[in-house]
Each structure stands twice: as C-alpha cells, then as structure tokens.
Amino acid sequence: MSTLMTSHDQLGGRELVRRTPGPAELAPQRHARRRRGVTLTLAWATPVLIIVVWELTAQFGILDTRFFPAPSVIWQAGARSIQDGVMTDAIVDTVRKLVIGYGIGVVAGVALGVLLGLSWLARAALEHTLVALYTLPKLALFPVFLLVFGLGSLPQIVLVGVSVFFIVVLASTTAVLSVEQGYRDAAEVLGAKRTQLLRHVILPAALPAIATSIRLTAGIAILVIVGIEMVSGDSGLGYLIFQRSQVFDPATMYAGVIIAGVIGVAFTGLVTLALKFAVPQQRPRLRRS
C-alpha cells in the first residue's frame, strides 16, 4: 500500500500532500509473484483444512460416520471401485456424454447466434421463440426427448446440448449486436465485403463475449449430465452415486460425488485453456479468473 504524508508549503502557507509509492509500485513483479503465491497457498489450504477437520471429527466420533464417513474411508472405497472397474466405467460413460452434448450445444449455439446477430429477419423469426424456450426448465423437456429418442444415452446427450445451446446462442447474438456500428461503417468505407466484414471485424469483436458464455456453460454441462443420470439413467457417475445411496454405501457415494466435482473442475479448466489460445482477447481475463 502507498502512504500519504503532509507537509506545509512555506510560500503559500497551504498543506501539500506527498504520496509515497507502495511495494506494488516499487517492485511490481515481486509483488505479483508474492500475491500469486498467497493465492495458491490459500486455494490449497482451504480444502486440505476441511479434509483434516472432517477426518478428525469422524475419527473421534463427533460426526456420525453412517452418514459422513471419514475421508480415509471414502478414499479406500473410491480406490476399490476404480480397481474393480465400476467407477472407471461410470467416469468414461459420463465424460463421453458430457463432451458430445457440450460440443453439439456450443457449435450449434455459436453458429445460430452469429446468424441471428447478422440477420434481422432471422432475429425477428426466432428470437422470441428462443427466449421462451430458454426460460423452460430443461428437465421438463427430458420426457419429450425420451419419447423422441427412446431410452439410453442419446436423450441425455441431447439434454446437455440443449442446456448449453440456449445460453450460448443468446450470448452470441448479443455479442454480435454489441459490435459498434462505427467499426462496420469504417470497414465498409474501406471496401470490405460481407465475408471480410464478418471475419475481420464482427467475429474478433464478438469473440470475447462468446468465449465467456462457452466457458460458463462448461460447468452447467457437468451439472446437467450428472443430474439427469440420477433421475433417469442406467450408467454413468450420476447413476452410480444414486444407486450407492439407495443401498446405503455412503463411502462410494461420496467418492462418486468428489470425482464428479474433479471432472467438472478439470473440464472447465480444459475449456478455459483452449479459449486462452483460441481467443487472444481472453488471455488477460482468464489469467485474472
């Protein structure tokens, strides 16, 4: 922090304020490294502290281990289920459906969103319908998908894609419409064709906002797929978590919940990393987040 010092002006008889630079201004790189170190330490210290407290309270009988088994017991149950292949199969199945559904939703959402942003006719025809469908609870659409696509993984994949699609399409439309008209006019004055205008002006200006929606929907996708596997599924992590709770195996259930969280963090991190290289404008923003 910088400090403020006051002194008296000998000529005018007025007080002057002198500002002394703080450590962040005198040594910005060292201050940034120190801040990153503190951030990483706190980020790791919090979950470690929670695990230690949980383990101790379970071992000393403060927690009811029938409902909250010790982390060491959860670890053993998770390792055992991975060794016998049950957890591994569930992870592979969930990740497969997650990636396919998310990819379809993102590609379709960006494509239609850009089209709606460029065409007022398409916007007039579809925008209100999309907004109305966006407000519907996506789980309410799942019975429709079951009727159309039948049982199995396909309706679950479609539900993930639809959940991602509506957010991305509306965000992409808004991003394209938010590009300043002055940029478009300047490019047209310079003789840019429609495809050149889209490639060199509109998309570069809209991509940061589109990328933000893509990053945010990565977390939503994992929530949807695990949730729908619990409600209607015969495979995947969500199904395993629910099935273990039904047979009163809380250790394996908690292991599945933790693994689902790890998958969510890893998937969001991979999407963020991909956007960091694909969209240069996102790099400072993603570093801060």
N, C-alpha and C positions, 0 to 999 in steps of 0.2 A: 504494500500500500504506500502511496505517496503521502508526505506530511506537509502541513501548511505552517509557515512561520510569518509573524507580523513584525514590522519594523516601522519606525517613524521617519517620514520624509523631512529632512532638515530644512528644505527650502519652502515647501508648501504647507508644512505642518499637518500633513494628512498621512493616515496609515496606509502602508503598502502591504500587499500580501505576497509573500515569496513561497514558491512551491518547490519542494524538494522531491526529485524523482524517487519512486519506489523500486523495489527489487525487480518487478516485472519489466520496468522500463530500462533499468541499468543493465540487466542481464536477461534478455527475453528468452534466449534458448535454454539457459539453465533453469529459469522459472517454468518454462513449458515442460521440460523433462521431469522436474520435480512434481509438477501437477499431474502429469501422466502417471508417474509412479504412485502418487497418493490415490489416484482414481482406480488403478489396477488393484492396489492393496485393499481398498475398501470394497471393490467389486467381488474379490475372492474371500475377504474376511467375513462378510455377512453370511453367505451360505455355509461356510465352514463353522461359524459360530452356532448357526441354527442346528446343524448336524450334531455338533458336540453336545449342545444343551439337550437335544432330543435323545441322544444316546444315553446320557447320564440320567435323565429323568425316567427313561424306560428301564434302565438297569436297576435303579433304586426304588422302583415300584411307584413312582409318582404318577406316571402315565399308565393307563390301562392297556397293556400290551395286546389284549384281544382285538382292540381297535387301532392302536398305534404301536405296532411292533418296532423294536429298535432298528436303527439304520443298518447295523451289522447283520441283523436277521433278514432285512429286505435285500441287502447285497447278496447274501447266500442264496436266497430264493431266486433272485434275478439271474445269478450265475448258473444255478441249476437248470432253470428254464431255458437259458441260452444253450447250455450243453446238450440238453435233450432235444433241441430244435424247435420247441414250441414257441418261444419268444422270437427266435430268429425268423421263422416263417411269418409270424404276425408282423414283424417290422418290415420285412420285404414286401408283404402284401399292402400294408398301409402306405409305404413310400411310393410304390408303383401307382396306386390310385391317386395319391397326392400330386405327383409330378404330372401325370397325364391330365387330370382335371384342371390343375392350375395352369398348365401350358395352354390348353384349349381356351380357357377363360381369358387369359392375358392376350393371346393373339387375336381372338375374335373381338375383345373389348377395345383394343387399340385400333384395329382396322375400322370398326364401325364408328368409333368415337372420332377418328380423324375425318371420316366421310361426313358425319353429322356436323362437324365443325366447319367443313368447307362448303357444304351444300345446304342452303336454306330450305330447299324443297324436301330433302331427306329429313331435316330437322323438324319441319312442320308436320311431316307424316308420322315420325316415330318418337319424337322427344317425350311427349306427354304419356304415351303408352309405356315407354321405358321407365319413366319416373313412377308411374302407377305400379308397374311390376316390381320395381326396386323396393317399394315400401312393403310388399308382401313378405311375411316370414318365410324364409326359404324352406324350412322344414315342412311348411304347409304344401309345398309343391312336390314333396317326395312321393306321396301316394300317386300323383299323376305320373311321375317318372316310373314308378313300379308298374302301373298299368301299361304304359307305352313300351318300356324296355324290359319288363319282366324282372325276375329275381336275379341276384348275383351282383357283380361288381359294377356293371355298367350304370345303373341308376345312381349309385354312389358317386361315380366319377362325374356324371352329368350334374349332380347337385353341387359338387365342388366347383365345377366350371361355371355354373350359373351364378353362384355366390360371388365368385371373383369377377365375372363378366360385367355385372351391373355396376359395380364400383368403378372398374377401370373404364368402361365406356362413358360414363357420365363425367369422370375426371378428365378423360382425353378430350371430350367435346368442349368442356370448359377451358382446358388448356389451349386448344386451337383458337377458340373465340377470344381468348385473352391476349393473343398476339397483337401488338399495337398496329393500327391501320397505317401509321406512318412508315413502318418498315415495309409493308406490302406496296404502298404507293411508290416508295423510293426504288424498290426492285423493279416495278413495272415501268417507271420512267427510264431506268437503265436498260430496258428491253428484255427483261426476264420473262420466259414463257411460263405457263401454268405449272409444268412439272419442275422447272427450275425454282419457281417461287416456293413450291412445296418442299423441295429438297434442301434448299439453301437458306430459306427464311423461316417458313412456318414450323417445320419439324424441329430445327435446332432451338427455336424459341420456346416451343411447347414441350420438348422432351423432359426438362427437369420436373415439371409438374406431373407429367405422365409417369415418370420413373418413381416418384414418391408414391403414387397410387399402387404401382406394381409392388413396391417394397412393403407397403402396409397390408396388402391382400395376401402376402405370403403367410403371415400369422393367422389370418382369418381362414385360410385354406386348411391348415392343420387342425384348427378348432372344428371345422365342419366335418372333415373326414373322420376324426376320432369320435365325434358326437353321433354321427349317423351310423357308424359301425356299432355303437352301443344300442341304438334304437332298433336297427334292422340290419343285421349282418351275421354271417357265419364264419368270418375270418377277419384278421386284422387286429391291431392293438386295442381299438375300442371294444371289439367283441371279447378279446381276452380279458381286459380289465373288468368288464361287466360280468363275464362268466365266472371269474375268480371271486368276485364279490358275492355271487349267488351261492357258491359252495363254501363260503367263509374261509377264504385263503387270503387274508389281508396283506401278507408279505409280498406275494406275487402280484397282487393288485397294485400295491404301491410301487413296485418295481416297474410295472407297465406304465403307470402314471408318470413316473420320473423319466422313463425312456421316451415317452411321448413329448414331454417338455424338452428333452435334449434334442429330439428330432426337429421340433419347432424352432428352437434357437439356431440349430445348425442350418436348417433350410432357409430361414430368414437371413442368416449370415452369408450363405452362398449367393442368394439373390442380391443382397446388398453389394457383395464383392463384384458380381457380374455387372451390376449397374454402374459401379465405380469406374470400370474400364470401358463400358459401352457409352456412358454419358459423361463426358468430361466436366460438364457444369455441376454434376452431382458430387464431385470429389470433396470440395471443402465442406459441403453439407453433411456428407456421410461420415467424414472424419469427426465432425463435432458430435454426431449421434453415436 
